């Protein structure tokens, strides 16, 4: 399905199931197909699932417009307003989680009832106040090191069906890292710790035990920042937890949704 934003960018999303709405947001350079293994579980358990490709990613329009986290948050706000849904459960993988925090910074909890952060530290740059940044990113290496290849996000084999969907999406809509580099810089520059601390809604932080990007210890530290936070580290998983270990991820997610 297609949606046009207020700055005239066409976004692509899927919408399936009935019940309380779940919004899925993938990470930078990723495709919405990465959530393929958990969507059937959500639908079967009575949820409506909206799965969005961010601008410059997947089947959404590739453009020089809005390459910043605030615009991504506004895209979410406009889509939810257009669909007229409330009490939404937001599940963000990597930068998708940062998009949820950007939304909260602009609109408060707004239309959301719960947030789920999948392997995204609230601060990407490590310094004297935060030791759980992205890889070895520091103020000395920012932003130049973000131009380097990030390497494989997954450490565990992704199921054949989901992997095939991801490869087909990548072939049909190749990701342009150079075009989207300003977004990556803006994403890495942010510090969402104050937003996490101010959240009134429940927050679940899920980390991959073998994440190549983040020390999984960040999850417990981040959860303690929130007024109603919890954390879960998934074994035998890298950065794409819901794709690498869908059963373990679903178990943790279902427990959180039932709270």
N, C-alpha and C positions, 0 to 999 in steps of 0.2 A: 504494500500500500504506500501511497505517496502523501506527503504533507509539505506545504510551502510556508516557510518562516516569514517573519515580518521584514526581513532583508532579502526576501525573494530567493532563498536557497531551497532546493527540493531535497527533502529527507525521505529515506526509505525505511519502512518498518513492517513487521508482521503483527497480526492481532488475532489471537485464537483463544478459545475457551470462554467460560462464563464464570462469574463470581467476583470476589475481591481482586482488584487489579495488581499485577506484578509488572514492574517496568525493569527490563534488562538493558544494561549499558556496558558495552565491551570497552577494552582498553585501547590505547593509542596504537594505531597500525593494525588493529584486529578487525575481525568481521563478526557480525551478530550470530553467525552460524556456530561460533564457539560454544554457545549455550544449548546446542542441539540435544544434548543428552538429558538435560533437566526439564526442558519444556514439556515433554509428554507427562512427566511426573507431576508437574504443577497443574496441568490441565486435568489430568485424571483425578486430582485431589480437590477440584472445584475452584480453580483460579483462572482468571482471565490474564493472559500473558501478552504483553506488548514488548517487542524486541526491536530495538532501534539501532540503525547504523548512524553513527555521528557524521556530521559534515566532513568531507574529505576522506571518508572511509566507506568501504563496501559499496553498496549500490546507491548510496546517497551522493549528492552532487559534490564534485571536486572543484574547489573555488579558493580564491585568495581572501574571501570575506570571512571575518569572524574567527580568526585563528587564535582564540584565547578562551580560557576557561569560563569567563563570565558569559560569553556568547553561547557556549555549549549549555550552560545552565539555563539561559533564556530559551534556547531551543526546546529543552525539556518542559519548561513552564508553558510555552506556547502550545506544544503538542498536547499536554495534559488538559489545558484549557479548552482546546479544540475538541478533544474527545469527551470533555466534561466528566472527568473521573476524579474521585477523592479517595481518601483512606488507602493510598497506594503504598505498596511495599517496593522500595527501590533496592535493586541488587546491582551493584557496580563492580565490575572486574577491573583492577588496575586503575587507569585514568577514569573509567566509568564511575568508580567510587569517588574520585576527586570531583567529578561532575556533580554528584549528589551533595558534596560539601559546599561546592560553589553555589548550588541552588539554595542551600540553607543559609549561606552568607548573604544572599540577596533577598530571599523571601521567607526566612525562617523555615519551620517544618512544612508550611504551606499545605499542599495536597498529600503529603506523605504521612504514613502511620509508623513505618519502620524503615531502617536502613540496614543493608548488608554490604560490608566492605570485603572484597575478595583480593587479598594480597596487595594492598596499597597502603604504604606508610603515609601518615598525615604530613610528613615533611620529607622531601626527596634529598635535600642537601644536608649532609652530616656536618655538625659543628660542635662547639662546646656545650650547647644546650640539647643536642639530639644526636644519638649515636646509631640510629636505625635508618639511615638514608639509603638511597638507591646505589647499589654496588659500592664503588669507592668515590662517589661524587662528593666533592667539597667545594667551598667557595673558590679555591685555587684552580679547580678544574672546570668549574661552571662558567659558561655554557659549552665551551669548545668540545668537551668529551662526549656531549650528547650527539655529536655528528658521527661518532664511531658506531659500528654495528653492535647491537645489543646481544647478539647470540640467541640461542634457542631459549624460548620461554618455558617449554615443557621438558621435564626430565623423565616422565613416564609415558608409555605408549598411549596415545589417544585412540579410542574405539574407531574401528574402520568406517562406520557410517558417518560419524561426526567429522572425522579427518577428511573423508571424501567431500563432504559438504564445504568444509573450510578451503580445501584445495580448489574446488570448482569456483567458489566465490573469489578467491585470489586471482584465478585465471581470468574470470570475467571482468573483475574490477581491480586491477593492480594498484597497490598502495604506492603513493608518491611521497617518500620520506622527505625529500627536499622541499616539496610544496608545503608539507605540514610541519616542517621544522620549527617555525615560530610558535606553533601550538605546544610542541614538546618543551620548548624553552619556558613558555609561560606556565605550563603544567609543573615543571621541575622547580620553578622559582617560588611556588606557593607554599604557605605554611598554614595548615588547616587545624592546628591544635586548639586554637581558641574556639573554632566552630564546633569541634568535637566536644569540648568541655561545656558548651552552651546548649547542646542538643537536649531536648525534652523527650524525644521519642526513643524507643529502644534501638540499640546498635549492636549488631553482631559483626565481629572482625574475624575473618577466616584467613589463615595463612598456610602456605605450603611448606612442609617440613624441609624440603630440599629446594626451595625457591632460589633460582640463580640471581635474583635481583634484591631480595630483602632478607634480613635476619628475621626468622619467624618469631623471635622474642618480642618484636614490636607489637604483636597482636595483643598480648596481655597488658603491656604498658599502655597502649592506646585505649583498650577497653576500660581501664581504670580511670582514664581521663573523663569518660562519659558518665553522666548521671545514671544511666541504665544501660551499661555496656557489658558485653560478654565476648569471650574469645574462644576460638577453636583452631588448633593446628592439626592439619591433615597429613598423615604419614604417606610416604611414597608419592609425593606430589611436588611439582614445581610451581610455577607462577599461575598456570591455567587450571586451578584446582577443580572447577566444576566439569572440565573436560577430561582431566587426567584421572580423577577419582570420583566419578559421578555418584556412586552409591554412598560413599562416606560423606560427600558434600551434601547429598540429599538428606541423609540422616541428621546431620547437624542443622540444616536449614529447616527441616520439618519440626524439629524440637523447638527451634526459635519461633517459627510461625505459630505454634500452638500455645506459646506463652501468653 
